């Protein structure tokens, strides 16, 4: 997933670095839903983190008592020049 990350041009020019914290739900059907930025750094990095998460494909859903369930996930995305 991280290999698909493209450092935004505006962030490169402004030398913006840091961590974007993204929250999302992995549904029982293995899809990503409800993506939110919990902590952003701007300059296009927040949008790029959302793009990468939304295009990350299917995830393995959590199981509770033998049944798949939706789970809230939090993922840090590091931007470093």
Secondary structure, 3 states (H helix, E strand, C coil): CHHHCCCCHHHHHCCCCEEEEEEEEECCCCCEEEEEEEECCCCCHHHHHHHHHHCCCCCCCEEECCEEECEEEEEEEEECC
